[in-house]
Amino acid sequence: MELRIKDIDINLFIIPDEWRELREPLGALIKAEEELKSGVIDVMKYEVLQRKYIEDIKEIIDRKTRTYNRFVLSYLTKING
């Protein structure tokens, strides 16, 4: 059985503010899953949307992670002289 975003019970309202950019693609992914289940969109359309939203999520996480890593390295450089 395939794991869907709804199966892991993500609450979009408790995502920390620094990660608020994730709300839009996660919300869109959840909406697409609901539309698939209700028959509004077909599997092919869902798979296209799913790939797009997951790619958007990965891009945001990668960008945030790089920013965080630069901050930590800068901080460590400053305190270590």
N, CA, C and O atoms as CSV, one atom per row, in Angstrom:
chain,resi,resn,atom,element,x,y,z
A,1,MET,N,N,0.844,-1.190,0.000
A,1,MET,CA,C,0.000,0.000,0.000
A,1,MET,C,C,0.882,1.244,0.000
A,1,MET,O,O,1.864,1.323,0.738
A,2,GLU,N,N,0.527,2.193,-0.818
A,2,GLU,CA,C,1.300,3.432,-0.928
A,2,GLU,C,C,0.947,4.385,0.213
A,2,GLU,O,O,-0.224,4.555,0.553
A,3,LEU,N,N,1.967,5.000,0.795
A,3,LEU,CA,C,1.756,5.963,1.874
A,3,LEU,C,C,1.387,7.308,1.281
A,3,LEU,O,O,2.077,7.812,0.395
A,4,ARG,N,N,0.327,7.876,1.754
A,4,ARG,CA,C,-0.125,9.190,1.308
A,4,ARG,C,C,0.154,10.203,2.402
A,4,ARG,O,O,0.289,9.839,3.570
A,5,ILE,N,N,0.241,11.459,2.033
A,5,ILE,CA,C,0.542,12.530,2.981
A,5,ILE,C,C,-0.496,12.564,4.107
A,5,ILE,O,O,-0.145,12.852,5.251
A,6,LYS,N,N,-1.750,12.278,3.809
A,6,LYS,CA,C,-2.803,12.272,4.836
A,6,LYS,C,C,-2.569,11.148,5.847
A,6,LYS,O,O,-2.955,11.274,7.009
A,7,ASP,N,N,-1.939,10.050,5.415
A,7,ASP,CA,C,-1.706,8.909,6.298
A,7,ASP,C,C,-0.738,9.225,7.426
A,7,ASP,O,O,-0.768,8.565,8.464
A,8,ILE,N,N,0.119,10.223,7.242
A,8,ILE,CA,C,1.079,10.550,8.296
A,8,ILE,C,C,0.610,11.724,9.135
A,8,ILE,O,O,1.359,12.231,9.970
A,9,ASP,N,N,-0.622,12.159,8.922
A,9,ASP,CA,C,-1.305,13.131,9.780
A,9,ASP,C,C,-0.508,14.417,9.969
A,9,ASP,O,O,-0.164,14.784,11.093
A,10,ILE,N,N,-0.218,15.096,8.864
A,10,ILE,CA,C,0.468,16.385,8.941
A,10,ILE,C,C,-0.569,17.474,9.167
A,10,ILE,O,O,-1.529,17.597,8.406
A,11,ASN,N,N,-0.371,18.251,10.202
A,11,ASN,CA,C,-1.249,19.386,10.483
A,11,ASN,C,C,-0.548,20.636,9.968
A,11,ASN,O,O,0.478,21.044,10.513
A,12,LEU,N,N,-1.096,21.242,8.926
A,12,LEU,CA,C,-0.449,22.395,8.298
A,12,LEU,C,C,-0.389,23.606,9.221
A,12,LEU,O,O,0.381,24.534,8.973
A,13,PHE,N,N,-1.188,23.606,10.277
A,13,PHE,CA,C,-1.229,24.757,11.171
A,13,PHE,C,C,-0.167,24.703,12.263
A,13,PHE,O,O,0.054,25.697,12.954
A,14,ILE,N,N,0.495,23.555,12.432
A,14,ILE,CA,C,1.531,23.483,13.461
A,14,ILE,C,C,2.939,23.472,12.874
A,14,ILE,O,O,3.912,23.253,13.596
A,15,ILE,N,N,3.050,23.704,11.583
A,15,ILE,CA,C,4.371,23.821,10.960
A,15,ILE,C,C,5.000,25.110,11.476
A,15,ILE,O,O,4.375,26.168,11.403
A,16,PRO,N,N,6.232,25.042,12.001
A,16,PRO,CA,C,6.874,26.256,12.532
A,16,PRO,C,C,6.963,27.357,11.477
A,16,PRO,O,O,7.064,27.082,10.281
A,17,ASP,N,N,6.925,28.592,11.935
A,17,ASP,CA,C,6.924,29.737,11.018
A,17,ASP,C,C,8.100,29.735,10.053
A,17,ASP,O,O,7.949,30.115,8.892
A,18,GLU,N,N,9.281,29.308,10.524
A,18,GLU,CA,C,10.443,29.325,9.636
A,18,GLU,C,C,10.294,28.323,8.485
A,18,GLU,O,O,11.039,28.393,7.508
A,19,TRP,N,N,9.356,27.408,8.590
A,19,TRP,CA,C,9.096,26.432,7.530
A,19,TRP,C,C,7.744,26.676,6.864
A,19,TRP,O,O,7.226,25.785,6.192
A,20,ARG,N,N,7.167,27.856,7.036
A,20,ARG,CA,C,5.816,28.134,6.525
A,20,ARG,C,C,5.710,28.009,5.005
A,20,ARG,O,O,4.618,27.812,4.471
A,21,GLU,N,N,6.834,28.121,4.315
A,21,GLU,CA,C,6.815,27.946,2.852
A,21,GLU,C,C,6.326,26.554,2.455
A,21,GLU,O,O,5.837,26.358,1.342
A,22,LEU,N,N,6.459,25.596,3.362
A,22,LEU,CA,C,6.029,24.230,3.058
A,22,LEU,C,C,4.514,24.082,3.056
A,22,LEU,O,O,3.984,23.131,2.481
A,23,ARG,N,N,3.824,25.003,3.684
A,23,ARG,CA,C,2.364,24.876,3.799
A,23,ARG,C,C,1.685,24.818,2.433
A,23,ARG,O,O,0.773,24.019,2.221
A,24,GLU,N,N,2.129,25.666,1.509
A,24,GLU,CA,C,1.470,25.717,0.199
A,24,GLU,C,C,1.608,24.407,-0.581
A,24,GLU,O,O,0.595,23.848,-1.001
A,25,PRO,N,N,2.847,23.888,-0.794
A,25,PRO,CA,C,2.924,22.635,-1.553
A,25,PRO,C,C,2.338,21.438,-0.801
A,25,PRO,O,O,1.773,20.538,-1.422
A,26,LEU,N,N,2.468,21.418,0.530
A,26,LEU,CA,C,1.859,20.322,1.288
A,26,LEU,C,C,0.338,20.383,1.196
A,26,LEU,O,O,-0.323,19.362,1.010
A,27,GLY,N,N,-0.206,21.581,1.328
A,27,GLY,CA,C,-1.653,21.745,1.201
A,27,GLY,C,C,-2.150,21.352,-0.181
A,27,GLY,O,O,-3.198,20.721,-0.316
A,28,ALA,N,N,-1.394,21.728,-1.204
A,28,ALA,CA,C,-1.768,21.380,-2.578
A,28,ALA,C,C,-1.699,19.868,-2.792
A,28,ALA,O,O,-2.534,19.296,-3.493
A,29,LEU,N,N,-0.706,19.228,-2.189
A,29,LEU,CA,C,-0.578,17.774,-2.299
A,29,LEU,C,C,-1.755,17.078,-1.614
A,29,LEU,O,O,-2.314,16.120,-2.148
A,30,ILE,N,N,-2.121,17.558,-0.446
A,30,ILE,CA,C,-3.275,16.996,0.264
A,30,ILE,C,C,-4.547,17.186,-0.556
A,30,ILE,O,O,-5.365,16.273,-0.662
A,31,LYS,N,N,-4.711,18.376,-1.136
A,31,LYS,CA,C,-5.895,18.655,-1.962
A,31,LYS,C,C,-5.937,17.716,-3.169
A,31,LYS,O,O,-6.996,17.195,-3.518
A,32,ALA,N,N,-4.782,17.503,-3.805
A,32,ALA,CA,C,-4.733,16.606,-4.963
A,32,ALA,C,C,-5.116,15.184,-4.563
A,32,ALA,O,O,-5.812,14.498,-5.312
A,33,GLU,N,N,-4.666,14.733,-3.388
A,33,GLU,CA,C,-5.035,13.394,-2.912
A,33,GLU,C,C,-6.538,13.294,-2.683
A,33,GLU,O,O,-7.159,12.286,-3.022
A,34,GLU,N,N,-7.115,14.335,-2.111
A,34,GLU,CA,C,-8.560,14.337,-1.877
A,34,GLU,C,C,-9.322,14.341,-3.199
A,34,GLU,O,O,-10.344,13.668,-3.333
A,35,GLU,N,N,-8.821,15.101,-4.176
A,35,GLU,CA,C,-9.467,15.136,-5.495
A,35,GLU,C,C,-9.358,13.787,-6.197
A,35,GLU,O,O,-10.287,13.374,-6.892
A,36,LEU,N,N,-8.231,13.096,-6.023
A,36,LEU,CA,C,-8.068,11.764,-6.601
A,36,LEU,C,C,-9.075,10.799,-5.978
A,36,LEU,O,O,-9.749,10.051,-6.686
A,37,LYS,N,N,-9.170,10.822,-4.654
A,37,LYS,CA,C,-10.093,9.914,-3.956
A,37,LYS,C,C,-11.550,10.183,-4.324
A,37,LYS,O,O,-12.359,9.257,-4.381
A,38,SER,N,N,-11.883,11.445,-4.573
A,38,SER,CA,C,-13.275,11.783,-4.888
A,38,SER,C,C,-13.576,11.701,-6.385
A,38,SER,O,O,-14.718,11.903,-6.797
A,39,GLY,N,N,-12.564,11.408,-7.199
A,39,GLY,CA,C,-12.775,11.237,-8.627
A,39,GLY,C,C,-12.726,12.517,-9.443
A,39,GLY,O,O,-13.051,12.496,-10.630
A,40,VAL,N,N,-12.329,13.623,-8.843
A,40,VAL,CA,C,-12.243,14.896,-9.563
A,40,VAL,C,C,-11.096,14.862,-10.575
A,40,VAL,O,O,-11.218,15.391,-11.679
A,41,ILE,N,N,-9.983,14.237,-10.189
A,41,ILE,CA,C,-8.848,14.082,-11.108
A,41,ILE,C,C,-8.519,12.600,-11.236
A,41,ILE,O,O,-8.829,11.805,-10.349
A,42,ASP,N,N,-7.885,12.237,-12.354
A,42,ASP,CA,C,-7.511,10.839,-12.545
A,42,ASP,C,C,-6.099,10.587,-12.018
A,42,ASP,O,O,-5.398,11.515,-11.615
A,43,VAL,N,N,-5.699,9.331,-12.029
A,43,VAL,CA,C,-4.407,8.926,-11.476
A,43,VAL,C,C,-3.251,9.600,-12.207
A,43,VAL,O,O,-2.279,10.018,-11.579
A,44,MET,N,N,-3.351,9.706,-13.520
A,44,MET,CA,C,-2.253,10.321,-14.280
A,44,MET,C,C,-2.064,11.781,-13.887
A,44,MET,O,O,-0.935,12.231,-13.691
A,45,LYS,N,N,-3.156,12.515,-13.770
A,45,LYS,CA,C,-3.080,13.926,-13.361
A,45,LYS,C,C,-2.522,14.023,-11.940
A,45,LYS,O,O,-1.699,14.891,-11.649
A,46,TYR,N,N,-2.974,13.126,-11.058
A,46,TYR,CA,C,-2.488,13.125,-9.682
A,46,TYR,C,C,-0.978,12.887,-9.638
A,46,TYR,O,O,-0.264,13.574,-8.908
A,47,GLU,N,N,-0.492,11.926,-10.408
A,47,GLU,CA,C,0.938,11.616,-10.403
A,47,GLU,C,C,1.769,12.802,-10.872
A,47,GLU,O,O,2.849,13.051,-10.337
A,48,VAL,N,N,1.279,13.534,-11.865
A,48,VAL,CA,C,1.975,14.740,-12.338
A,48,VAL,C,C,2.023,15.779,-11.225
A,48,VAL,O,O,3.078,16.348,-10.941
A,49,LEU,N,N,0.875,16.023,-10.598
A,49,LEU,CA,C,0.814,17.000,-9.501
A,49,LEU,C,C,1.683,16.563,-8.327
A,49,LEU,O,O,2.394,17.376,-7.737
A,50,GLN,N,N,1.621,15.281,-7.992
A,50,GLN,CA,C,2.404,14.754,-6.878
A,50,GLN,C,C,3.898,14.989,-7.111
A,50,GLN,O,O,4.600,15.453,-6.213
A,51,ARG,N,N,4.382,14.673,-8.310
A,51,ARG,CA,C,5.803,14.891,-8.617
A,51,ARG,C,C,6.173,16.368,-8.474
A,51,ARG,O,O,7.218,16.697,-7.914
A,52,LYS,N,N,5.314,17.256,-8.980
A,52,LYS,CA,C,5.585,18.691,-8.909
A,52,LYS,C,C,5.646,19.160,-7.462
A,52,LYS,O,O,6.589,19.850,-7.074
A,53,TYR,N,N,4.654,18.795,-6.665
A,53,TYR,CA,C,4.608,19.268,-5.278
A,53,TYR,C,C,5.738,18.676,-4.441
A,53,TYR,O,O,6.303,19.366,-3.592
A,54,ILE,N,N,6.067,17.422,-4.667
A,54,ILE,CA,C,7.182,16.819,-3.935
A,54,ILE,C,C,8.490,17.497,-4.325
A,54,ILE,O,O,9.342,17.732,-3.468
A,55,GLU,N,N,8.658,17.812,-5.600
A,55,GLU,CA,C,9.859,18.535,-6.038
A,55,GLU,C,C,9.920,19.916,-5.383
A,55,GLU,O,O,10.988,20.353,-4.955
A,56,ASP,N,N,8.780,20.603,-5.303
A,56,ASP,CA,C,8.728,21.908,-4.627
A,56,ASP,C,C,9.121,21.776,-3.157
A,56,ASP,O,O,9.870,22.601,-2.635
A,57,ILE,N,N,8.617,20.745,-2.496
A,57,ILE,CA,C,8.929,20.510,-1.080
A,57,ILE,C,C,10.417,20.241,-0.905
A,57,ILE,O,O,11.049,20.799,-0.008
A,58,LYS,N,N,10.979,19.388,-1.758
A,58,LYS,CA,C,12.414,19.085,-1.681
A,58,LYS,C,C,13.253,20.343,-1.880
A,58,LYS,O,O,14.243,20.550,-1.180
A,59,GLU,N,N,12.856,21.180,-2.834
A,59,GLU,CA,C,13.594,22.416,-3.111
A,59,GLU,C,C,13.588,23.341,-1.889
A,59,GLU,O,O,14.620,23.914,-1.538
A,60,ILE,N,N,12.444,23.482,-1.252
A,60,ILE,CA,C,12.348,24.329,-0.057
A,60,ILE,C,C,13.217,23.772,1.059
A,60,ILE,O,O,13.950,24.520,1.707
A,61,ILE,N,N,13.144,22.470,1.289
A,61,ILE,CA,C,13.945,21.848,2.349
A,61,ILE,C,C,15.431,22.004,2.054
A,61,ILE,O,O,16.205,22.333,2.953
A,62,ASP,N,N,15.840,21.772,0.810
A,62,ASP,CA,C,17.253,21.930,0.444
A,62,ASP,C,C,17.728,23.365,0.665
A,62,ASP,O,O,18.811,23.590,1.204
A,63,ARG,N,N,16.915,24.328,0.249
A,63,ARG,CA,C,17.284,25.735,0.405
A,63,ARG,C,C,17.390,26.106,1.885
A,63,ARG,O,O,18.339,26.777,2.290
A,64,LYS,N,N,16.431,25.676,2.681
A,64,LYS,CA,C,16.451,25.976,4.119
A,64,LYS,C,C,17.643,25.307,4.790
A,64,LYS,O,O,18.284,25.899,5.659
A,65,THR,N,N,17.938,24.090,4.394
A,65,THR,CA,C,19.055,23.354,4.987
A,65,THR,C,C,20.380,24.027,4.652
A,65,THR,O,O,21.246,24.153,5.518
A,66,ARG,N,N,20.546,24.461,3.403
A,66,ARG,CA,C,21.782,25.153,3.024
A,66,ARG,C,C,21.937,26.445,3.815
A,66,ARG,O,O,23.031,26.759,4.283
A,67,THR,N,N,20.849,27.196,3.968
A,67,THR,CA,C,20.890,28.444,4.733
A,67,THR,C,C,21.269,28.165,6.176
A,67,THR,O,O,22.105,28.867,6.745
A,68,TYR,N,N,20.670,27.155,6.768
A,68,TYR,CA,C,20.963,26.790,8.155
A,68,TYR,C,C,22.424,26.368,8.297
A,68,TYR,O,O,23.097,26.771,9.246
A,69,ASN,N,N,22.912,25.565,7.368
A,69,ASN,CA,C,24.308,25.113,7.422
A,69,ASN,C,C,25.276,26.286,7.323
A,69,ASN,O,O,26.277,26.323,8.040
A,70,ARG,N,N,24.992,27.246,6.443
A,70,ARG,CA,C,25.856,28.427,6.326
A,70,ARG,C,C,25.861,29.218,7.630
A,70,ARG,O,O,26.910,29.689,8.069
A,71,PHE,N,N,24.696,29.362,8.245
A,71,PHE,CA,C,24.597,30.081,9.511
A,71,PHE,C,C,25.433,29.390,10.585
A,71,PHE,O,O,26.194,30.046,11.296
A,72,VAL,N,N,25.298,28.086,10.705
A,72,VAL,CA,C,26.041,27.334,11.723
A,72,VAL,C,C,27.537,27.438,11.470
A,72,VAL,O,O,28.301,27.668,12.408
A,73,LEU,N,N,27.972,27.277,10.231
A,73,LEU,CA,C,29.398,27.379,9.923
A,73,LEU,C,C,29.932,28.773,10.223
A,73,LEU,O,O,31.031,28.915,10.760
A,74,SER,N,N,29.170,29.792,9.884
A,74,SER,CA,C,29.568,31.167,10.177
A,74,SER,C,C,29.686,31.381,11.679
A,74,SER,O,O,30.651,31.981,12.151
A,75,TYR,N,N,28.715,30.896,12.420
A,75,TYR,CA,C,28.718,31.034,13.878
A,75,TYR,C,C,29.916,30.311,14.490
A,75,TYR,O,O,30.602,30.857,15.354
A,76,LEU,N,N,30.162,29.088,14.043
A,76,LEU,CA,C,31.292,28.319,14.587
A,76,LEU,C,C,32.624,28.984,14.261
A,76,LEU,O,O,33.538,28.978,15.086
A,77,THR,N,N,32.740,29.554,13.075
A,77,THR,CA,C,33.957,30.265,12.692
A,77,THR,C,C,34.185,31.460,13.605
A,77,THR,O,O,35.312,31.714,14.031
A,78,LYS,N,N,33.125,32.187,13.905
A,78,LYS,CA,C,33.238,33.360,14.778
A,78,LYS,C,C,33.632,32.978,16.195
A,78,LYS,O,O,34.481,33.637,16.796
A,79,ILE,N,N,33.031,31.929,16.741
A,79,ILE,CA,C,33.338,31.593,18.138
A,79,ILE,C,C,34.673,30.877,18.282
A,79,ILE,O,O,35.269,30.890,19.359
A,80,ASN,N,N,35.144,30.257,17.219
A,80,ASN,CA,C,36.429,29.563,17.281
A,80,ASN,C,C,37.588,30.457,16.859
A,80,ASN,O,O,38.751,30.056,16.914
A,81,GLY,N,N,37.254,31.676,16.436
A,81,GLY,CA,C,38.270,32.671,16.106
A,81,GLY,C,C,38.993,32.341,14.882
A,81,GLY,O,O,39.883,33.086,14.472
